């Protein structure tokens, strides 16, 4: 925890500084949601097919989902979401005149969430 998933259009592969975004987001999660730095885990998933309205061309999408253990206030979640959107605007610079759509959400992990961490 936190579990961070970033879905992004493959057309942004060269326009999205993913390592810098992850570092900045991890720093924000630690500061805003009082998570431990070593607990922050980000997964980046490129998506080839995206459609906005009726249009499949000229758009690029990034959506971030942050899963946290329950207990954060709505204000904390909103602040983290707003910070995530701002960090995306800093780290994603689409070329070729594409319209960039960014979004983020913070949700509570299900009570069934479990993790294992160990050496193999």
C-alpha positions as CSV (number, residue, x, y, z in Angstrom):
1,X,0.0,0.0,0.0
2,X,-0.5,2.4,-1.6
3,X,-1.2,0.7,-4.9
4,X,-0.9,3.1,-7.8
5,X,-2.0,2.2,-11.3
6,X,-1.4,4.6,-14.3
7,X,-3.1,3.8,-17.5
8,X,-1.9,6.0,-20.4
9,X,-2.2,6.2,-24.2
10,X,0.7,4.5,-26.0
11,X,1.0,7.7,-28.1
12,X,2.4,9.3,-25.0
13,X,5.3,6.8,-24.7
14,X,7.9,9.5,-25.5
15,X,6.0,12.4,-24.0
16,X,5.4,11.1,-20.5
17,X,8.3,11.1,-18.1
18,X,7.0,8.1,-16.1
19,X,10.0,7.7,-13.7
20,X,10.0,11.3,-12.7
21,X,6.2,11.3,-12.3
22,X,6.4,8.2,-10.1
23,X,9.0,9.8,-7.9
24,X,7.1,13.0,-7.5
25,X,3.8,11.2,-6.9
26,X,5.4,8.9,-4.3
27,X,6.7,12.0,-2.5
28,X,3.2,13.5,-2.6
29,X,1.6,10.4,-1.3
30,X,4.0,10.2,1.6
31,X,3.4,13.9,2.5
32,X,-0.3,14.0,2.0
33,X,-1.5,10.5,3.0
34,X,1.3,9.7,5.5
35,X,2.4,6.6,3.6
36,X,5.8,5.1,4.0
37,X,8.1,5.7,1.0
38,X,9.0,2.1,0.6
39,X,5.3,1.1,0.5
40,X,4.5,3.2,-2.6
41,X,4.2,1.0,-5.7
42,X,3.4,2.3,-9.2
43,X,2.3,0.2,-12.2
44,X,2.3,1.8,-15.6
45,X,-0.1,0.2,-18.2
46,X,0.1,1.5,-21.8
47,X,-3.2,1.4,-23.7
48,X,-3.3,1.2,-27.5
49,X,-7.0,2.0,-28.1
50,X,-8.7,5.0,-26.6
51,X,-11.8,6.9,-27.8
52,X,-13.0,10.2,-26.7
53,X,-16.6,10.8,-27.6
54,X,-16.9,9.8,-31.3
55,X,-13.2,10.5,-31.9
56,X,-10.3,8.1,-31.9
57,X,-7.7,10.5,-33.3
58,X,-6.0,13.5,-31.8
59,X,-6.5,12.6,-28.1
60,X,-4.2,11.2,-25.4
61,X,-5.4,9.9,-22.0
62,X,-3.8,9.3,-18.7
63,X,-5.8,8.0,-15.7
64,X,-4.3,7.4,-12.2
65,X,-5.9,5.2,-9.6
66,X,-4.5,5.3,-6.1
67,X,-5.6,2.6,-3.7
68,X,-5.0,3.4,0.0
69,X,-5.9,1.5,3.2
70,X,-9.1,2.9,4.6
71,X,-9.0,5.7,7.1
72,X,-8.1,8.8,5.1
73,X,-10.5,11.7,5.1
74,X,-12.3,12.9,2.0
75,X,-10.3,16.1,2.2
76,X,-7.0,14.1,2.2
77,X,-8.2,12.1,-0.8
78,X,-9.3,15.2,-2.7
79,X,-5.9,16.9,-2.0
80,X,-4.0,13.9,-3.2
81,X,-6.2,13.7,-6.4
82,X,-5.7,17.4,-7.1
83,X,-1.9,17.0,-6.6
84,X,-1.9,14.0,-8.9
85,X,-3.6,15.9,-11.7
86,X,-1.1,18.8,-11.3
87,X,1.9,16.4,-11.4
88,X,0.5,14.8,-14.6
89,X,0.3,18.2,-16.2
90,X,4.0,18.7,-15.3
91,X,5.2,15.4,-16.5
92,X,3.1,14.7,-19.6
93,X,3.8,16.9,-22.6
94,X,2.0,15.5,-25.7
95,X,3.5,16.4,-29.1
96,X,1.7,16.6,-32.4
97,X,-1.2,18.7,-31.3
98,X,-2.9,16.0,-29.3
99,X,-5.5,16.9,-26.7
100,X,-4.5,15.6,-23.3
101,X,-7.1,14.3,-21.0
102,X,-5.9,13.5,-17.4
103,X,-7.8,12.2,-14.5
104,X,-7.2,10.7,-11.1
105,X,-9.0,9.0,-8.3
106,X,-8.1,7.9,-4.8
107,X,-10.1,5.0,-3.4
108,X,-10.0,2.8,-0.3
109,X,-8.6,-0.7,-0.8
110,X,-11.1,-3.4,-0.1
111,X,-10.9,-4.8,3.4
112,X,-9.8,-8.1,1.9
113,X,-6.5,-6.6,0.7
114,X,-3.5,-8.5,1.7
115,X,0.2,-8.3,0.7
116,X,3.3,-10.4,0.9
117,X,6.8,-9.1,0.8
118,X,9.8,-11.4,0.9
119,X,12.8,-12.7,-0.8
120,X,12.6,-15.6,-3.1
